[in-house]
Amino acid sequence: MGQVRSQLAGVGASVEDRWTDDRMDFNVAVLAQTISGRIDVGDSEVRLEVDLPWMLAMLAENITGRIARQGTLMLTKS
């Protein structure tokens, strides 16, 4: 979320996140659009769920692959 904050710093975005045990709930509001979601960290997997406004939901298929690739890179770095 720190990277999201720094990338959106110049556009007046609001980025909130809250950890509870192994779950992070987040909200990102920018340009009158709010994206919310949660990340659950398990012993053998990480699950990301994102709730998109309808305008951004049309782009979800394009974004899904990128998120999966980036997440895999982050989890395999040593």
Residue pairs with C-beta under 8 A, 6 or more apart in sequence:
1 15
1 17
1 24
1 26
4 15
4 28
5 13
5 15
8 15
8 28
8 30
11 30
11 31
12 30
13 28
13 29
13 30
14 27
14 28
14 29
14 30
15 26
15 27
15 28
16 26
16 27
16 28
17 24
17 25
17 26
17 27
18 24
18 25
18 26
22 40
22 41
22 42
23 38
23 39
23 40
23 41
24 38
24 39
24 41
25 36
25 37
25 38
26 36
26 37
26 38
26 39
27 34
27 35
27 36
28 34
28 35
28 36
29 35
33 53
33 55
33 56
34 53
35 50
35 51
35 52
35 53
35 56
36 50
36 51
37 48
37 49
37 50
37 51
38 48
38 49
39 46
39 47
39 48
39 49
40 46
40 47
40 49
46 71
46 75
48 67
48 71
52 60
